[in-house]
């Protein structure tokens, strides 16, 4: 298993750099505020359609959630993007048993109130022109590996140009109260309800 590493200097540089490129390449990045519990970790579930997704969620955590950032990435991304490990990225280095161990590790991170774990439930990049966000089975393995004393936040990030030269990015956030007997189907249905509401809301901005 590939774990995150500590380097305050590298972390501080990329924390500054990510904020810089977001400001430089987007006309704006907006999000709504949520009322959250400070004494519980956060599982952040987000759609995955661009190179920007992890960086936008990293910035969101820095200014809104203010937790210790962790993100599950592919082994390929972990190896190719050397700096990700210093920003909280971790990954399974092989398939099979190591994937299970990695999901257990992620679940255990959620038992510590200071943590935020970002998960892209789709498992890989998809075009933004889809009507439904898929959920891989590993999502529930991760949740079941925890003590289930954490908060779930849905993020539906959408990008549009409208009348600007640079695109506008917006993360539509929702704090979802999990039911006692949660299933993958329920989680997927509730996330997609939020996702479709976000698309509808953003569509009305230019109607």
C-alpha positions in Angstrom: 0.0 0.0 0.0 1.2 3.5 -0.9 0.7 5.9 2.0 0.9 9.7 2.2 4.1 11.3 3.4 4.9 14.3 5.5 6.9 17.3 4.2 5.8 20.7 5.5 7.8 22.6 2.9 6.4 20.6 -0.1 2.9 20.8 1.4 3.0 24.5 1.9 4.3 25.2 -1.6 1.6 23.1 -3.3 -1.0 24.5 -1.0 -0.1 28.0 -2.3 0.4 26.8 -5.9 -3.1 25.1 -6.0 -4.8 28.3 -4.8 -2.8 30.3 -7.3 -3.6 28.2 -10.4 -7.3 28.0 -9.4 -7.4 31.8 -9.2 -5.4 32.1 -12.4 -7.4 29.6 -14.6 -11.0 30.2 -13.4 -13.1 33.3 -13.5 -14.4 32.2 -10.1 -14.6 29.1 -7.8 -17.7 29.2 -5.5 -19.3 26.8 -3.0 -22.0 26.9 -0.4 -21.3 26.7 3.3 -22.5 23.9 5.6 -23.1 23.5 9.3 -20.8 20.6 10.3 -19.6 18.9 13.5 -16.1 19.8 14.4 -15.7 16.6 16.5 -16.3 14.2 13.6 -14.3 13.3 10.5 -15.7 13.9 7.0 -16.1 11.5 4.1 -16.3 13.8 1.1 -17.9 12.1 -2.0 -17.3 14.0 -5.3 -17.9 13.5 -9.0 -14.8 13.0 -11.1 -14.6 14.4 -14.6 -11.4 16.5 -14.8 -7.8 16.9 -13.8 -8.9 19.7 -11.5 -11.2 17.7 -9.2 -8.7 16.8 -6.5 -7.2 20.2 -6.5 -10.6 21.9 -6.2 -11.5 19.6 -3.2 -8.1 20.3 -1.6 -8.7 24.0 -1.8 -12.3 23.5 -0.5 -11.0 21.6 2.5 -8.4 24.4 3.2 -11.0 27.2 3.3 -14.2 25.4 4.4 -13.7 22.1 6.2 -10.2 22.7 7.6 -9.4 19.1 8.3 -6.4 16.9 7.6 -6.8 16.1 3.9 -6.6 12.5 2.6 -7.6 11.2 -0.8 -7.7 7.8 -2.3 -6.1 7.8 -5.8 -5.1 5.1 -8.3 -1.6 3.5 -8.1 -0.8 5.0 -11.5 -1.6 8.6 -10.4 0.3 8.0 -7.1 3.4 6.9 -9.0 3.3 9.4 -11.9 2.3 12.6 -9.9 5.1 12.4 -7.3 3.8 15.4 -5.2 0.4 13.9 -4.5 1.8 11.7 -1.7 2.7 15.0 0.1 -0.8 16.3 -0.2 -2.5 13.4 1.5 -2.8 10.9 -1.3 -2.7 7.1 -0.7 -3.3 4.2 -3.0 -3.3 0.4 -3.3 0.0 -0.8 -4.9 -1.5 -4.1 -6.1 -4.9 -5.5 -6.7 -6.7 -8.0 -4.5 -5.7 -8.2 -0.9 -3.9 -4.8 -0.9 -7.1 -3.0 -2.2 -9.0 -4.4 0.8 -6.3 -3.3 3.2 -6.3 0.2 1.6 -10.0 0.5 2.0 -9.7 -0.6 5.7 -7.0 2.0 6.2 -9.3 4.7 4.7 -12.1 3.6 7.0 -9.9 3.9 10.0 -8.9 7.4 9.0 -12.6 8.3 9.4 -12.4 7.2 13.1 -10.2 10.2 13.8 -12.1 13.5 14.0 -9.4 15.7 12.5 -9.5 13.9 9.2 -11.2 14.4 5.9 -11.2 11.6 3.3 -12.0 12.4 -0.3 -13.3 9.6 -2.4 -14.4 9.7 -6.0 -17.0 6.9 -6.0 -16.9 6.5 -9.8 -13.3 5.1 -9.4 -12.0 6.8 -12.5 -12.6 9.8 -14.8 -15.8 10.1 -16.7 -17.1 12.8 -19.0 -19.1 15.5 -17.4 -22.0 14.9 -19.8 -23.5 12.0 -17.9 -26.8 11.9 -16.1 -25.9 9.5 -13.3 -22.8 9.1 -11.1 -21.8 5.4 -10.7 -20.6 4.0 -7.4 -17.9 1.3 -7.1 -18.4 -1.4 -4.4 -15.3 -0.3 -2.5 -17.3 2.7 -1.2 -19.2 0.5 1.2 -16.2 -1.5 2.1 -14.5 1.7 3.2 -17.5 2.8 5.2 -18.0 -0.6 6.9 -14.3 -0.5 7.9 -15.0 2.5 10.1 -16.9 2.9 13.3 -19.4 4.9 11.3 -19.0 8.0 13.5 -18.3 10.5 10.8 -20.1 12.9 8.5 -20.9 12.4 4.8 -20.7 15.4 2.5 -21.8 15.2 -1.2 -20.0 17.5 -3.6 -21.2 18.0 -7.1 -18.7 20.2 -8.9 -19.8 21.7 -12.2 -17.8 23.9 -14.7 -19.3 26.4 -17.1 -18.0 29.3 -19.2 -21.3 31.3 -19.6 -20.2 34.8 -20.9 -16.6 34.6 -19.5 -13.4 33.8 -21.2 -12.4 31.6 -18.3 -14.7 29.0 -16.9 -16.5 29.2 -13.6 -16.3 26.3 -11.2 -18.9 25.7 -8.5 -19.1 23.0 -5.9 -22.7 22.3 -4.7 -22.3 20.8 -1.2 -24.8 18.8 0.9 -24.4 17.3 4.3 -26.2 14.0 4.2 -27.5 12.3 7.3 -26.8 8.6 6.9 -29.5 6.1 7.8 -28.7 3.3 10.2 -28.8 0.6 7.6 -27.0 2.2 4.7 -26.5 0.4 1.4 -24.5 1.2 -1.8 -27.8 1.6 -3.7 -29.2 4.1 -1.1 -25.9 6.1 -1.1 -25.8 6.2 -4.9 -29.5 7.2 -5.1 -29.1 10.0 -2.6 -25.9 11.3 -4.2 -27.4 11.3 -7.6 -30.5 13.2 -6.3 -28.1 15.9 -5.1 -26.1 15.8 -8.3 -29.2 16.2 -10.5 -30.5 19.1 -8.3 -27.1 20.8 -8.7 -27.2 20.4 -12.5 -30.8 21.7 -12.6 -29.9 24.7 -10.4 -26.9 25.6 -12.5 -28.9 25.2 -15.8 -31.4 27.8 -14.5 -28.6 30.4 -14.2 -28.5 30.9 -18.0 -32.2 30.1 -18.6 
